[in-house]
Amino acid sequence: MAAPTFPDPGFLDHDDLRIIRALQVAPREGFAALGAVLGVSEVTVARRYRRLREAGVLRVVGVVETTALGESEWLIRVQCRPDGTPAIAEALAAREDVSWVSINAAGSEVTCSLRSRSQQEREHLLVEMLPRVSTVLNLQASVVMHTFTTECSHEWPAVQRALTPAEVAALRPATEPASAAAAARLQKDDDSILQALAVDGRASHTDIGKAAGITPARAARRVRALLDCGLVHLYVELSRATLGYTTRADLWLQVEPAAVRTVGAALATMPEVAFAAATSGVHNMHAAVNCASLDDLFGFVTDRIGTLKGVQAIETSPVLRQLKQFNTLMTRDLLAKPRALR
């Protein structure tokens, strides 16, 4: 399969940014309703959305709330011999229980996020599989104790400014708490629904129903209930490079225990931070950040994070290659074409 072509500079215009922002606010809203708020036709919104999706710039994805399902999330750092790094990273990216994977430290480290439903699943990977790979030199695993970021890619300045407050208010859906009780526990069809939303957060109720073997009406009720109760969140996943953020890094912080909450809250407000969490281990906080250049990364780390009260030490691990982010495979900084619903 041919590698995707990276969009030319200026590929995203103002109307594209407005559509991206509108989808962030209302990920499953119909094209007609989006166009009515944006002041363009339904056909224009649909055409531009499909263009962005096919180019690998944008995807709407459903991300399961691990804590609501009684699952745990682990951050794994695998020190490797450079000749074995690509194979390990690609094998991890192919796993459905691994949500993001990157190659760091000039090719000698693989970093990934593992979501495990049971101790047995986690131990199978961390105790039985990875340690047996001859190119693995060391393995560190930290459990995510608290996540501070609530959305991904929602604070990019160019996107954030694309809509007026009135337009955002017109798109923001009304809450319906009464339906949340219906999804307090997963039902037998919900795994298939969650898998369908992970592939395409805008999939039609008809397509979701076919994937789950249920009627479109039931699919609509369960999707609404799962969203209302917080078991799944819909995100607009973006190719950060097309927005000008070509430098990524994982930050491993040592923070005074009493300052973890305040530092985490501060990180969550910074547009460069895609993910921030308190973790177990020597480094008790982790942040995934996106910057425009190495110089910007240097300034961000030293002048903004380094000056936060309670931060004692920072390890900066630049990302050499991103293979997966928020369950989305990456190819040359672009989102890979999603697989078909099944």
N, C-alpha and C positions, 0 to 999 in steps of 0.2 A: 504494500500500500504506500502511495507517495506521501512524503512528509507534507504537512500543511504549510502553506505560504503565509509568512507573517504579514499582516496588513501594512500598507504604506503609511508613513507619517500623515496625520490628518484624517485617517480612516474614520475616526469618530467625530461627528459634527455636533452642534448644539442640540439638534433634534434627537440624535442618538442618546445623548446624555440625559435628555428629558424623559425619554422612554425608559432608560435604565433606572432612573430615580423613581419613576412611577411604578415600575415593577417591584422595586424595593419596598415601596409603601403598600402595594396591593398585588402580591405575586400571582394570584389566580384570577384577577379581574379580567373580564372579557375585553377583546380589542376594541369593541364599539364603545364601552364605558371609558376605557383609557383615552381613546381618541376624543371623546366628548370633553374631557377635562383638559387635554393637551391642545385642543383646537385644531386637530388634524383628522383625516378620515380614518375609518376602521381599516381600510385597505392599506393605508400608509403605515399605520402602526404594525399591522401583521407582517407587511413586507420587510420593514426595517428590523423587526424582532427576528424573523427567520434569517435575514442576512447576518445579523450579529451572532446568532446561534451557530449557523453553518461556518462562519469564519473562525469559530473557537474563541470568541470574545466574551460570550455571556451564556450562562445556563441558570435556570431556576431549579434548585434542588431541595429535596426534603431531607432534613437532618434530624435523626431521632435523639430525643433527650435521654441520655444514658441513665441519669440518676432516677428519672421517673420510671424506668423499666427495671430498676434494681441492678443495673450493670455498672461496671467501673471502667474508667479510661486510664490507660497507662502510656507514659511517654518513654520511648525506648531509644537508647543511643548504642549503636553497634559499631565498635571500632574494628576496622577491617584492613586487610592488605589491599592496596589500591587495585590490584588485578582482579580481586573478587568482588569489589564494591558494586559494579553495575548489576551483576547477576543477583546479588542479595537484595538490592533495592527493587529490582523488577519483580522478584518473587514476592516480596512484601506488598508491593503495590497491587498485585493481582488478587490479594486476599480481600474478601468482603468485610472482614472485621478490622481492617486497617484503613483508617480514613484519610491520612495524609502521609507522604513519604518524601524525603529530600536527601540528596547527597551533599554532605557538608565537608568542611575542613580540607579543602583541596583534594577531595576524593577519597579520604581515608576514614570517613564516618558516614553511616546511614542513620538518619533520625526518622522515627515514625510514631504514629499514635495508634494504639491498639485498644479496641473496645471489646471487652470480654464479658459474656453472659455468665460464665462460671469459672471457678478456679481451675478446673480441669483443662478448659480450652486455653487459658493463659499459660499454664504450666507446660502444656504440650509444645507451644511455640518457644517459650523462654528457657525451659529446662531440658527439653528433649531435642528439638529441631535445631535452633540456631547454634547452641554450643557444639554441635557435632559437625558444623561446616568448617572445613579446614582453614578457610580464609578469615574466619572470625577470630579476632585477637582478644576482645574484651566486650562485655555487655553490661549496660546499666539500665535499670528500670525504675521509674518513679510513678507513683499513682497520683492522679489529679485529685486533689482534696477539695478545691473550690475553683470555679471558673468565674472570672470577672467580666469578660466580654460577653455581651448578649447577642450581638449581631456580627456578621462578617462583611467586610467591604462596604459598610454603609456610611462611612464618614469621609470618603474621598472628597476633598474640597470641590473639585470641578463638578462632581455628580451631585453633591449636597446642595450646591447653589443653583442647580438647573431648574428647580421648581420653586414657586412662591409658597409661603405658608398657607395661603388660601387654597392653592392647588393640592398641597399635601393633605389638608383637612378634608377636601372634597373626595380624595381617594381613600382615606383611612377608613377601614371597615368598622362598622359598629360591632361591639362585643355582644355575644349571646351566651352568657354564663349558664343558662339553663341546660344547654346541650352538653356541657362539659361532664356532667355526671354520667352520661352514657358511655364515656370512654375511660372511666376510672380504672378499668382493667382491660387488658387486651382481649379481644374476641378471636375466634378461630380464623377469621378471614383477614385480620389486621396485618399479619406479617406480609402477606402478598400486597396489601395496599401500601404499606410502608416501603416495600421494595420498589413498587411502581413510582411512588413519589420521589424516591432517591434517584431514579433514572430521569424523571421529568416531573418537576413540581407543578407544571401546568398541564399535565396529562388530563384528557377529558374524563368525565365520569364514566362514559361508555368504555373507553380503553382501560381504565382502572378496574371496572367491573369485569371485563373480559379476563384481565390478568388474575383477578381474585376469584373468578367463577361465581360472581354475584350480579344482581341487576344494577343498572346505572343509578336507580333511585337509592338503593341501599349503599352503593359506593359513595354517593353524594352525602348521605347522612353520616357515614363513618368518617369520611375525610373531614367534614365540618367538626365532628365531635373530637377527633384526634388533634386537630389544630386548636380547638377551643380549650382543651384540657392541658395543652402544652406537651403532649407526648411526641409531637413532631413540630419542627419549625421550618418555614420556607425561607430560603436565602437566595439572593441573586449572586451567583458565583461569577467572578470576573477574572479575565486575564489581566493581572496587575501591570504587566509590561505595556499593554496597549494604552494604559492610563499614564505611562511615564515612570512607573515604579519598577525599575529594572534591577535594583539591588535588594536582596532579601537576606535576612539573617535570623538565626535562633539565638536568643539571649537567655543565659542561665544565671540567675541572680541569687546572691546571698543577702537576705534581708532580716533585720532584727524582727523576731517573732511579733513583738507588739506593733510593728509598723506594716505588717503584711497586708492588712485590709486597706490601709490608707494608700500604700504604694499600688496595690492592685486596682483600687478605684481610680487613681490618677492615670495608670496605664490604659484603662478602659476608655478614657476620654480622648486619647491621642490618636489622630487619624492614621498614623504610621503603624499602629498596633492592630494586627488582625486577630490575635489570640493572646490572652493573658490568663494565667492560672497559678494558684498556690499548689505546690507539689511536695511530696515527701523527698527525703534525701538531703545531701549536703547543700545543693542548690534548692532552696525552698520556694522559688518562683521561676516561671518560664514565660517568655514572651516571644512571639513570632512577629517580626517587623518587616515593613516594606519601605524603602527609600528610593530616591531618584538616582543616587550615586553613592560611591564609597565615601566621598567627602561629606555628603548629607548624613550618611549612617554614622560617621565619626562624630559629627556635631550632635546628632540626636542622642547617641549613647553618652557622650561626655557632658554635654550642656543641659540635657533635659532629664534623662534617667539618672545619670550620675549625681545630680544635685538633689534628688529626692531624699528627704530625711528618712533615715533607716536603711538605705541601700549601702551595704558594706563592700560588696565585690560584684563584678560583672564579667562573665565569660561570653565573648562574642564569637559566634560560629557562623561565618558567611555561608549561604546556600550556593553551591556550585550548580545544582540542577534540581528542579522540582519535578517529581514524577506523579504526584497526586496531591490534591488539596480538597478538603471537605468532600471526600468520596468521589472526586472528579479526577480522572486521569489527565495528565498533561503531556503535550508533545511540543517541544521547543517553545515553552512559555505560553502556549495556547491550550485551551480546553479541548481535549480529544472528543471526537464525535461520539455521542452517547449511544449505547446499545439499544436495540428495540425492546419494547415491553414484551414480557413473555408470561 
